[in-house]
């Protein structure tokens, strides 16, 4: 079965947070310094009343407006988010109703971040292969800005909000085999400590503390940049080697590499460690930042629009991060 990606669309919130805006808050950081450290000049963030489901809904409607597929054609919704509207019900169920998708369609959320797009493609492909669905709508959307303390330099300079929609069905851009992995021992490297059953939010968790020039509480997103970096430079090269071996391919056979757009420093380091030609390595972060589960579909869509992805091209995609988790696959465009 030629199961693959039929179409991708994405949306960005209208509100923009630029490096100039952040430089006004962080006295010792200029806009240029932020750009040099992260490769990011601006990022889009949601308004207080906007949720991840709103971004996912808009991205899905762009798919429908393109004429590639109609809501009635969708028989399964998979929504990857760590920013659900409610603890329950499942946000995918809400999206089924809002989008006018038939009640006969299956729908669920799964909580995964930077590797979520790879996992979502794996599930979508599996459902079609097993005859459970024919047209899967894979939605990825995050609003990390809601969890970031305004004075946390380590996260606010990097993350942006976005939503993406992908149609997976037969006769799309062929999705190959998968390499997936998990290391839960690194759970504390990217975490919001409070808010779940393990540690409910309270007056104690809301207490703000200073850490290396940043301020946050246990109610906010925390990232151990050094730990995430160390994990990434070990897990990603091995995952790339694994997926190439599964497809009996070499690095030179790949036309374009699209990795999770974490930050420019990390991407440049990975490219050099893997010895990937610069012209074959896609970086798309300067005007949107790290949009977590939406980075890869946005990058794929933009690469195609820019003529970097054409019929017959082989593209290797890799996601990595919170969990800690990672995944890779190969798509024939």
NUTOR-70768 format. One record per residue (C-alpha): x, y, z. Coordinates in Angstrom, 3 decimals. Layout:
BEGIN
> px_py_pz
> X_Y_Z;
...
//
This chain:
BEGIN
> px_py_pz
> 0.000_0.000_0.000;
> 1.300_3.444_-0.939;
> 0.321_5.204_2.266;
> 1.564_8.760_2.484;
> 1.082_12.466_3.081;
> -1.560_13.956_0.801;
> -1.435_17.566_2.004;
> -0.066_19.830_4.746;
> -1.272_23.233_5.935;
> -0.296_25.340_8.928;
> -1.291_28.490_10.798;
> 0.530_30.950_13.027;
> -1.086_33.219_15.632;
> -1.334_36.874_14.597;
> 0.496_38.185_17.669;
> 4.269_38.436_17.179;
> 6.898_38.539_19.915;
> 10.113_39.926_18.427;
> 13.642_39.973_19.792;
> 13.280_43.725_20.195;
> 10.297_43.106_22.459;
> 12.296_40.660_24.554;
> 15.361_42.927_24.692;
> 13.227_45.542_26.442;
> 12.551_43.010_29.203;
> 15.972_41.371_29.483;
> 18.400_44.192_30.289;
> 21.566_42.234_29.489;
> 20.308_40.689_26.229;
> 20.061_42.586_22.967;
> 17.926_41.539_20.009;
> 21.113_40.627_18.141;
> 22.392_38.472_21.026;
> 19.140_36.491_21.084;
> 19.360_35.931_17.328;
> 22.973_34.758_17.567;
> 22.234_32.368_20.453;
> 19.029_30.859_19.018;
> 18.809_31.678_15.314;
> 15.372_33.145_16.055;
> 14.348_36.749_15.342;
> 10.658_36.467_16.243;
> 8.030_33.997_17.284;
> 4.204_33.967_17.131;
> 2.225_33.592_20.360;
> -1.465_33.132_21.067;
> -3.698_35.620_22.819;
> -4.967_34.719_26.285;
> -8.287_33.423_24.929;
> -6.715_31.352_22.121;
> -6.084_27.628_22.561;
> -4.222_24.934_20.659;
> -7.533_23.617_19.319;
> -8.184_26.991_17.680;
> -4.913_26.706_15.771;
> -5.604_23.100_14.824;
> -9.099_24.023_13.632;
> -7.785_26.818_11.402;
> -5.099_24.573_9.920;
> -7.654_21.848_9.195;
> -9.991_24.343_7.541;
> -7.147_25.438_5.261;
> -6.869_21.815_4.148;
> -10.600_21.646_3.445;
> -10.616_24.997_1.632;
> -7.854_23.722_-0.667;
> -10.209_21.052_-1.967;
> -7.803_18.188_-1.285;
> -10.320_16.562_1.041;
> -13.667_17.397_2.644;
> -14.663_17.002_6.300;
> -16.992_14.143_5.295;
> -14.004_12.216_3.894;
> -12.149_12.168_7.216;
> -12.652_8.966_9.191;
> -10.043_9.458_11.912;
> -8.617_12.454_13.790;
> -5.318_12.237_15.662;
> -4.411_15.341_17.654;
> -0.887_15.695_19.035;
> -0.728_18.345_21.741;
> 0.631_19.042_25.195;
> -1.694_22.037_25.426;
> -5.185_20.487_25.552;
> -8.264_22.659_26.039;
> -9.367_20.638_29.059;
> -8.076_17.833_31.263;
> -11.074_16.056_29.814;
> -12.818_15.687_27.384;
> -10.356_14.846_24.645;
> -9.720_17.887_22.448;
> -9.887_15.783_19.273;
> -13.544_15.075_20.090;
> -14.213_18.814_20.280;
> -12.472_19.293_16.930;
> -14.618_16.580_15.316;
> -17.711_18.613_16.119;
> -16.235_22.001_15.202;
> -14.920_20.761_11.855;
> -18.118_18.966_10.853;
> -16.401_15.601_10.592;
> -18.796_12.605_10.667;
> -19.671_11.059_14.027;
> -18.472_7.739_12.624;
> -14.879_9.024_12.733;
> -12.510_7.966_15.483;
> -10.713_10.699_17.432;
> -8.112_10.919_20.176;
> -5.321_13.099_21.542;
> -1.833_11.980_22.384;
> 0.522_13.873_24.643;
> 3.919_14.156_23.005;
> 5.973_17.155_21.959;
> 8.946_17.496_19.667;
> 8.806_13.949_18.273;
> 4.998_13.914_18.023;
> 4.775_14.366_14.261;
> 6.795_11.197_13.611;
> 4.704_9.210_16.088;
> 1.519_10.633_14.588;
> 2.549_9.570_11.087;
> 3.335_6.090_12.412;
> -0.129_5.766_13.950;
> -1.899_7.202_10.911;
> -0.069_4.830_8.572;
> -0.836_1.876_10.842;
> -4.563_2.650_10.967;
> -4.777_2.798_7.184;
> -2.661_-0.319_6.712;
> -4.904_-2.244_9.123;
> -8.080_-1.046_7.411;
> -9.234_0.973_10.417;
> -9.302_4.231_8.432;
> -8.861_5.558_4.912;
> -8.283_9.287_5.455;
> -6.561_10.318_8.678;
> -6.394_13.972_9.706;
> -3.226_14.377_11.775;
> -3.303_17.639_13.736;
> -0.382_19.064_15.707;
> -0.678_22.275_17.708;
> 1.025_23.796_20.720;
> 0.672_26.900_22.856;
> 3.764_26.596_25.039;
> 3.661_30.372_25.533;
> 0.868_29.821_28.065;
> 3.245_27.828_30.279;
> 6.355_30.005_30.001;
> 7.189_32.588_32.653;
> 7.683_36.007_30.996;
> 11.105_36.335_32.644;
> 12.426_32.906_31.677;
> 15.054_33.654_29.032;
> 15.874_29.988_28.448;
> 12.425_29.179_27.052;
> 10.705_32.411_26.050;
> 13.376_33.243_23.482;
> 12.979_29.845_21.789;
> 9.381_28.640_21.723;
> 6.578_29.881_19.509;
> 2.976_28.757_19.026;
> 1.568_27.183_15.847;
> -0.782_24.585_14.445;
> -0.511_22.212_11.488;
> -2.804_19.783_9.696;
> -1.693_16.775_7.634;
> -3.829_14.414_5.584;
> -2.512_10.842_5.519;
> -4.096_8.419_3.043;
> -3.265_6.124_0.135;
> -1.510_7.655_-2.870;
> 0.237_10.445_-0.998;
> 3.939_11.200_-0.538;
> 5.027_7.709_0.518;
> 5.810_7.218_4.208;
> 8.481_4.595_4.835;
> 9.544_2.616_7.893;
> 10.037_4.135_11.349;
> 12.691_4.330_14.037;
> 11.193_5.271_17.412;
> 12.757_5.533_20.844;
> 12.197_6.660_24.415;
> 14.298_7.475_27.475;
> 11.963_8.369_30.324;
> 14.885_8.743_32.727;
> 15.299_12.194_31.184;
> 11.762_13.306_32.005;
> 12.955_16.223_34.124;
> 14.944_17.804_31.291;
> 11.765_19.315_29.787;
> 8.892_19.488_32.217;
> 6.104_21.492_33.800;
> 6.496_20.109_37.338;
> 3.047_20.972_38.682;
> -0.499_20.757_37.380;
> -0.941_16.984_37.158;
> -2.035_14.413_39.727;
> 1.554_13.918_40.904;
> 1.860_17.555_42.010;
> -1.332_19.652_41.811;
> -0.946_23.408_41.498;
> -0.973_25.280_44.794;
> 0.322_28.400_46.494;
> 3.592_26.541_47.015;
> 4.060_25.560_43.354;
> 3.321_29.153_42.316;
> 6.319_30.512_44.252;
> 8.757_32.096_41.805;
> 12.485_31.455_41.975;
> 15.541_32.779_40.150;
> 17.712_30.321_38.231;
> 20.721_31.438_36.172;
> 19.163_34.791_35.353;
> 15.707_33.384_34.606;
> 12.632_33.406_36.795;
> 9.991_30.679_36.932;
> 7.830_28.646_39.283;
> 6.895_24.975_39.267;
> 3.774_25.995_37.334;
> 5.954_27.031_34.395;
> 7.833_25.165_31.694;
> 11.375_24.207_32.687;
> 14.087_23.178_30.269;
> 17.551_21.925_31.123;
> 19.223_23.069_27.917;
> 22.491_21.252_28.529;
> 20.760_17.950_29.276;
> 18.527_18.223_26.212;
> 21.551_19.011_24.065;
> 23.532_16.033_25.374;
> 20.584_13.729_24.760;
> 20.032_15.080_21.261;
> 23.589_14.704_19.992;
> 23.541_11.035_21.001;
> 19.986_9.974_20.088;
> 19.522_11.782_16.776;
> 22.620_10.560_14.883;
> 21.841_6.980_15.952;
> 18.213_7.320_14.864;
> 19.339_8.668_11.488;
> 21.704_5.727_11.055;
> 18.952_3.297_12.060;
> 16.387_4.631_9.601;
> 18.889_4.701_6.745;
> 19.771_1.076_7.470;
> 16.086_0.071_7.509;
> 15.706_1.554_4.014;
> 19.073_0.321_2.745;
> 20.108_3.908_2.007;
> 23.171_6.094_2.570;
> 23.342_9.729_3.626;
> 24.154_10.640_0.024;
> 20.836_9.136_-1.133;
> 18.806_11.674_0.848;
> 17.766_14.813_-1.024;
> 16.650_16.795_2.021;
> 16.968_16.435_5.789;
> 14.199_18.025_7.863;
> 14.840_17.788_11.592;
> 12.735_19.121_14.442;
> 13.512_22.841_14.453;
> 14.810_23.103_18.012;
> 17.260_26.002_17.624;
> 19.892_26.907_15.070;
> 22.883_26.046_17.265;
> 21.642_22.505_17.867;
> 20.698_21.995_14.220;
> 24.075_23.225_12.995;
> 25.840_20.929_15.464;
> 23.825_17.903_14.317;
> 24.433_18.683_10.647;
> 28.175_18.893_11.176;
> 28.309_15.770_13.350;
> 26.415_13.773_10.727;
> 28.458_15.367_7.914;
> 25.361_16.449_5.984;
> 25.838_18.911_3.126;
> 24.496_22.340_4.050;
> 22.370_22.583_0.893;
> 20.602_19.339_1.856;
> 19.792_20.454_5.404;
> 16.656_22.541_5.938;
> 16.502_25.186_8.665;
> 13.308_27.168_9.061;
> 13.236_28.824_12.451;
> 14.138_32.504_12.248;
> 10.623_33.897_11.850;
> 8.615_31.377_13.917;
> 10.881_29.811_16.552;
> 10.536_26.302_17.932;
> 6.863_25.356_17.498;
> 7.300_21.915_19.081;
> 5.045_19.307_17.396;
> 4.357_21.645_14.460;
> 7.958_22.319_13.380;
> 8.355_19.400_10.961;
> 5.064_19.760_9.039;
> 5.630_23.525_8.748;
> 9.160_22.915_7.470;
> 7.944_20.334_4.940;
> 5.259_22.697_3.642;
> 7.668_25.612_3.350;
> 10.372_23.497_1.731;
> 7.904_22.403_-0.937;
> 6.758_25.991_-1.530;
> 10.389_27.070_-1.900;
> 11.123_24.351_-4.452;
> 13.345_22.394_-2.080;
> 11.039_19.364_-2.289;
> 10.051_18.030_-5.689;
> 8.560_14.842_-7.088;
> 10.802_11.852_-6.452;
> 12.851_13.530_-3.730;
> 13.714_11.468_-0.671;
> 13.387_13.380_2.600;
> 14.502_12.149_6.010;
> 12.586_13.624_8.944;
> 13.577_13.337_12.598;
> 11.884_14.572_15.758;
> 13.432_14.662_19.229;
> 12.849_16.206_22.632;
> 10.430_16.153_25.558;
> 9.875_12.721_27.020;
> 12.678_12.168_26.304;
> 11.691_10.683_22.973;
> 12.731_10.570_19.348;
> 11.658_9.228_15.984;
> 12.641_9.186_12.317;
> 11.113_8.157_9.014;
> 11.743_8.634_5.303;
> 9.237_10.133_2.892;
> 9.391_9.848_-0.888;
> 7.880_13.025_-2.277;
//
